[in-house]
Amino acid sequence: MKVIVGMSGGVDSSVAAYLLKEKGFEVFGAFFDMLKTEKAEREFEEAKKVAEILKIPLKRIDVSEEFRKEIIGDFLNAYKKGFTPNPCVLCNQKIKFSLAFEKAEEIFGKSFFATGHYAQIEKGERMRLKKGVDKRKGQSYMLWKLSQEELRRTFFPLGEYKKEEIFCIAEETGLPAFRKESQDICFVNGKLSEFLRKHFPVNYGDILNTKGEVIGRHKGAYFYTIGQRSGLGVSFREPLYVVKTDVKANTVILGTREECMFSTAEITDTNFIEEWDGKPAELTCKVRYKSKETPCILKRENGKIVVHFKEKIFAVTPGQSLVLYRGGYVFGGGIIIKSE
């Protein structure tokens, strides 16, 4: 059985390829070239070394133009509209598990697909996406947009392992065992604020408090995100946070931490991996990749999909993914468009 492994030269994808080969799969390596940088060149050389050690073919697949348009373009457009996006979620959906894999199939033929994500898939009449064993490395949050068909043709070999075990396997088999963890946003080198300022002009506007009083000036509402505390340039007797931005009015509203706590979120662009009949469902959710999982109720209200948190959550941010869980399984998710 053929399986194409998305390989980056790092320990996770390398061990994923090794484990599949040990199980008897016919393994092919695909290096998805998303960024034309010196770092990408080094990573490809690392992936070549791994492929030589494992004695598997490796092809370099150029998806840089699609990545620039679909991911970087979407990222910048979202910030222009006052949203804070999850580019990794979109990349998994639009690039890695779809377009890039399809390009790899054109080379290697009809195959399954595998990556080094720490998650699990339960195969059946309906595919189920399960959290990985390693809670510290759990990456199910980033995979909520995958379709049933994409889950059906995918393997996550590392889902049953902890990171420490993966390092041990790599060392025992002579694979590269140490490499710096991937950065949050692969195409942003340095500070996000500096990246955005290269693309957006300065646009001075008012900083307001929650009473509507002007308390300062800013250089563009699209440079700010909900929950932000640093770089505000405003002095107050207690810490202030961004509680709302309005790109059209070009205003930034600051408040206390309590004023930055939210009870509900409206979500759109939803994808449900588990079946949902539209009735209220008691679940848990995460509003950011590294946030705590919180009990919630999923509802349909006046044609909208709304999530009610059983305890208030700090900085529920439009543009971010809200991922829903039932037990150890991803129930589904959506993009936050409004929080109250």
C-alpha positions in Angstrom: 0.0 0.0 0.0 1.5 3.4 -1.1 1.7 6.3 1.3 3.1 9.7 0.6 4.7 11.4 3.7 5.0 15.2 3.9 8.6 15.5 4.9 10.3 18.6 6.3 13.6 17.1 7.4 12.6 17.4 11.1 12.3 14.7 13.6 8.5 14.3 13.5 8.0 13.7 9.8 11.2 11.6 9.6 10.0 9.2 12.3 6.5 9.2 10.8 8.1 7.9 7.5 10.2 5.4 9.4 7.2 4.0 11.3 5.1 3.5 8.2 8.0 1.8 6.4 8.4 -0.6 9.4 4.7 -1.4 9.1 5.2 -2.5 5.5 3.9 0.5 3.6 5.5 1.5 0.3 6.7 5.0 1.5 7.4 8.0 -0.7 8.6 11.4 0.6 7.3 14.8 -0.5 8.9 18.0 0.4 6.3 20.8 0.0 8.2 23.9 -1.0 6.1 26.8 0.3 8.7 29.5 0.8 11.6 30.3 -1.4 14.1 31.0 1.4 17.5 29.9 2.6 15.8 28.1 5.5 13.6 26.1 3.0 16.8 25.1 1.2 18.4 23.9 4.4 15.2 22.0 5.3 15.1 20.3 1.9 18.8 19.2 2.3 17.8 17.7 5.7 14.9 15.9 4.2 17.2 14.5 1.4 19.5 13.0 4.1 16.5 11.4 5.9 15.2 9.9 2.6 18.7 8.5 1.9 18.8 6.9 5.4 15.3 5.4 5.0 16.0 4.4 1.3 12.8 6.1 0.1 12.3 8.3 -3.0 11.9 12.1 -2.2 10.4 14.7 -4.5 10.4 18.5 -4.1 7.0 19.9 -4.9 6.6 23.6 -5.6 3.5 25.1 -4.0 5.0 28.5 -3.3 2.8 30.5 -5.6 -0.4 28.9 -4.3 0.9 29.4 -0.7 1.6 33.1 -1.4 -1.9 33.7 -2.8 -4.0 31.4 -0.6 -2.2 31.7 2.8 -0.2 34.8 3.0 -2.8 36.7 0.9 -5.6 35.6 3.2 -3.5 36.4 6.3 -3.0 40.0 5.2 -6.6 40.5 4.0 -7.9 39.2 7.4 -5.8 41.7 9.3 -7.0 44.5 7.0 -10.5 43.6 8.0 -9.6 43.6 11.7 -9.4 39.8 12.1 -6.6 37.7 13.6 -6.3 34.6 11.4 -4.9 31.0 11.9 -2.7 30.5 8.8 -1.7 27.0 9.8 -5.4 25.8 9.9 -5.9 27.3 6.4 -2.7 25.8 5.1 -3.6 22.3 6.2 -7.0 22.6 4.5 -6.0 24.4 1.2 -2.4 23.4 0.7 -0.9 20.3 2.5 -3.9 18.0 2.6 -5.3 19.0 -0.8 -3.4 20.8 -3.5 0.1 19.7 -2.4 -0.9 16.1 -1.8 -2.7 16.0 -5.2 0.5 17.2 -6.9 2.4 14.5 -5.1 -0.1 11.9 -6.4 0.6 13.0 -9.9 4.2 12.0 -9.4 3.8 8.8 -7.3 0.4 7.6 -8.2 -2.7 7.0 -6.2 -1.7 6.9 -2.5 -2.6 7.5 1.1 -1.1 10.6 2.8 0.7 10.9 6.1 2.2 13.7 8.2 4.0 14.1 11.6 1.0 15.6 13.4 0.3 14.5 16.9 -3.3 13.4 16.4 -5.2 10.2 15.7 -7.8 9.1 13.2 -10.3 6.4 13.9 -11.3 4.8 10.6 -14.9 3.7 10.1 -18.0 4.5 8.1 -17.5 8.0 9.4 -14.0 9.2 10.1 -13.3 10.5 13.6 -10.4 12.9 14.5 -9.0 12.1 18.0 -6.5 14.0 20.2 -3.0 12.6 20.2 -1.6 10.8 23.3 0.9 13.6 24.0 -1.2 16.4 25.5 1.6 18.9 25.3 2.0 18.4 21.6 -1.6 17.8 20.7 -2.3 19.3 17.2 -5.9 18.3 16.6 -6.8 22.0 16.9 -5.0 22.7 13.6 -6.9 19.9 11.8 -10.5 20.8 12.3 -11.1 21.9 8.8 -10.2 18.5 7.2 -13.1 16.8 5.3 -14.2 13.2 5.7 -12.5 12.3 2.5 -9.2 13.9 3.6 -9.3 12.1 6.9 -10.2 8.8 5.1 -6.9 8.9 3.0 -4.7 10.2 5.9 -2.5 8.6 8.6 -1.0 10.2 11.6 1.7 7.7 12.8 2.8 9.8 15.8 -0.7 10.1 17.4 0.0 7.2 19.7 3.4 8.5 20.9 4.8 11.1 23.1 7.4 13.5 21.8 10.1 12.0 24.1 9.4 8.6 22.5 9.8 10.0 19.0 13.2 11.4 20.0 14.2 8.0 21.3 13.1 6.2 18.1 15.1 8.8 16.0 18.2 8.3 18.0 17.9 4.5 17.9 17.5 4.5 14.1 20.1 7.2 13.3 17.6 9.7 12.1 18.0 13.5 12.8 16.8 13.8 16.4 17.1 17.5 17.3 15.8 20.5 15.5 14.3 23.8 16.7 10.5 23.6 16.9 8.6 25.2 14.0 7.7 28.8 14.6 4.1 29.9 14.9 3.9 31.6 11.6 6.4 30.2 9.1 6.4 33.2 6.8 6.9 35.8 9.5 10.6 36.3 10.4 10.9 38.4 13.5 8.0 40.3 15.1 4.6 40.1 13.6 4.1 43.9 14.1 7.2 44.5 11.9 5.8 42.1 9.2 2.5 43.9 9.1 4.1 47.3 8.9 5.9 46.3 5.7 2.5 45.7 4.1 0.2 48.2 5.7 0.5 52.1 5.8 0.4 54.1 8.9 -3.2 55.2 9.6 -3.4 57.3 12.7 -6.6 57.0 14.8 -8.0 57.3 18.3 -7.5 54.9 21.2 -10.6 54.9 23.4 -11.6 53.5 26.8 -14.8 51.5 27.1 -16.7 54.8 28.0 -15.8 56.2 24.6 -13.2 58.7 25.9 -10.1 59.3 23.9 -7.0 58.2 25.9 -4.4 57.9 23.2 -3.4 57.6 19.5 -2.5 54.6 17.4 -0.9 54.0 14.0 -3.6 51.8 12.5 -6.3 49.7 14.0 -5.3 46.6 12.0 -2.0 46.4 13.9 -3.9 45.4 17.1 -5.6 42.2 18.3 -8.0 41.4 21.1 -6.2 40.8 24.4 -3.1 42.7 23.4 -1.4 44.4 26.3 2.0 45.4 25.2 2.9 48.3 22.8 -0.3 50.2 23.5 1.5 53.5 24.5 -1.1 54.3 27.1 -0.5 54.7 30.9 -3.2 53.8 33.4 -3.4 52.8 37.1 -4.0 49.1 36.1 -3.1 47.0 33.1 -5.2 47.7 30.0 -6.0 45.3 27.1 -7.4 45.6 23.6 -11.1 44.6 24.0 -12.2 45.7 20.5 -10.9 47.1 17.2 -12.9 48.8 14.5 -11.0 49.0 11.3 -13.7 51.0 9.5 -13.8 53.7 12.2 -10.0 53.2 12.7 -10.4 53.0 16.5 -8.9 50.8 19.2 -10.8 50.3 22.5 -9.0 49.4 25.7 -10.3 48.0 28.9 -9.4 46.1 32.0 -8.9 42.3 32.0 -12.4 41.8 33.3 -13.7 43.9 30.3 -11.8 41.5 28.0 -13.6 38.4 29.2 -16.3 37.0 26.9 -19.4 34.8 27.3 -20.3 33.9 23.8 -18.9 33.6 20.3 -20.6 33.5 16.9 -18.8 31.2 14.4 -18.9 30.9 10.6 -17.2 28.7 7.9 -18.0 25.7 10.1 -16.9 22.1 9.6 -18.4 19.3 11.7 -16.4 16.1 11.8 -18.9 14.5 14.1 -22.6 14.5 13.1 -24.6 17.4 14.6 -28.4 17.6 14.3 -28.5 21.3 15.1 -29.8 20.8 18.6 -28.0 22.3 21.6 -24.9 20.2 22.4 -22.8 20.2 25.5 -19.2 20.2 24.5 -15.8 21.7 25.3 -13.9 24.2 23.2 -10.6 26.0 22.6 -10.6 29.5 21.2 -6.8 29.5 20.5 -4.3 26.7 20.0 -2.7 27.1 23.4 -5.9 28.1 25.3 -7.5 26.0 28.0 -10.3 23.7 27.0 -13.6 25.1 28.4 -17.1 23.7 28.8 -19.6 25.2 26.4 -22.9 24.8 24.7 -23.2 24.8 20.9 -26.5 26.3 19.6 -28.3 27.5 16.5 -29.8 30.9 17.2 -31.8 32.9 14.6 -29.9 31.2 11.7 -26.5 31.7 13.4 -24.2 29.2 15.1 -23.3 30.5 18.6 -21.2 29.0 21.3 -22.0 29.9 24.9 -19.1 29.5 27.4 -20.0 28.1 30.8 -17.3 30.3 32.2 -16.0 33.5 30.7 -12.9 33.3 28.4 -10.2 35.9 28.0 -9.7 37.5 24.6 -12.0 35.6 22.3 -10.7 37.0 19.0 -12.5 37.3 15.6 -10.6 35.5 12.9 -9.3 32.7 15.3 -10.5 29.1 15.1 -12.9 28.0 17.8 -12.5 24.2 17.9 -15.2 22.0 19.6 -14.5 18.7 21.4 -16.6 15.9 22.8 -14.4 13.8 25.0 -11.2 13.0 23.2 -12.6 13.7 19.8 -12.8 16.9 17.6 -16.5 17.6 17.2 -16.0 20.4 14.7 -15.1 24.0 14.6 -15.6 27.4 13.0 -14.1 30.9 12.5 -15.0 33.4 15.2 -16.7 36.4 13.6 -18.1 38.0 16.8 -17.7 37.7 20.5 -19.7 39.3 23.4 
